[in-house]
Amino acid sequence: MLTRAARQPLSPAERAALKPALVAEKGEPSEAPFSIKNLPRVSDLTVEMEWLVDDFIPLESVVILTGESGCGKSTLTLALANAVAHGERFLGRASKQRHVLIVDRENGPRVYRERFDRLQIHENEYMHVWGQWNEAQPGGPETKEIESFAKEEHPLIIFDSLVAFHEGSEQDAGETRDCMNGFRNLASLGATVIVIHHTGKGENTKEYRGSSDIKASVDVAYLLKSDDPTVLRFLELSCFKSREGVLEPVKIEVSEGGQFISVHDSQCEVVERAMREHPRSNTRQIEEFANQIPQKKVQSILNLGLAKHRYRRVKGPNNSWCWELVEGQ
């Protein structure tokens, strides 16, 4: 016969205590309860750095590109988009082929036609531009179609520009954080996101305009500067934030054909041509063959190529160390 106390409902704590026994009695598998002490050790985690564009754009990251109006941000990013859509090198760096979506609320169709012609862009099935000329107006990062595209294709998505997708005030930390969370969500779904933004005119806005939460929300931040704002010819891209280690500044020359060329890579070509024409030369000899480049720069190129397994050192005459290109380079 049941006592009165036994007929009373169990408390939540009592039900929780009985649950493992009930599960075991039914023959169902039980999961070990969460314990802070059982969290995995960081040293046991397997983490590999992956790049969309080597040493430039990390995969599944949020990147912001800032600069003054007219300095070439949108054009540079379009050239990058074209390289990724075709799986081609960009600024001398290898890229992974991915679908690309440019979401633009600022520039019209004539601007894009001119840029496509000038940059000699050949559209393929990987390149997509969602501009204001479409009947369906460009959606923000929270748009379901964009979220689905990010999850299915792990694409590169470019938003031009931040102010056009920021529904609040750039100066308000809370509203800015809400906006940036939309871009972070796309990265969590597998997309690589680039957001174009502007610098300001004040002393504290030389890197970017708006709340400090903009910088805090991104993985990598680049500042683009032009030697002459009236002519797109010589540019410098510097990194002012990176969660992926130190990323070196990139000096860029825009060719007459509208191609973006890394000045470092053009100097690399000179050094490598000297190595091909004069096999197994030592450092001093290569400096002489590439005398149009400062000696320290030649040494820097050689050391960087050695670290990236592009060049190797071999024993030469009189036990001297000489340089040669790795096969396939």
Protein Blocks (a to p, Z undefined) as FASTA:
>chain_A
ZZfklmpccdfklmmmmmmmmmmmnopacdddddfklpccfklpccddddfbghkbaghi
acdddddehilpmmmmmmmmmmmmnopaeehiacdddddddddfkbcfklmmmmmmmnop
acdfkbccddfkbmbacddfklmklmmmmmmnopadddddfklmmmbdfklmklmmmmmm
mmmmmmmnopacdddddddfbfklmmbgcjfklmmmpmbdcddddfblkbcfbdcdddfb
dfebpaddddddddfkopacdfklmmmmmmmmmmmmmghiafklmmmmmmmbcfklmmmm
mmmmmmnomaccdddehhiacddddehZZ
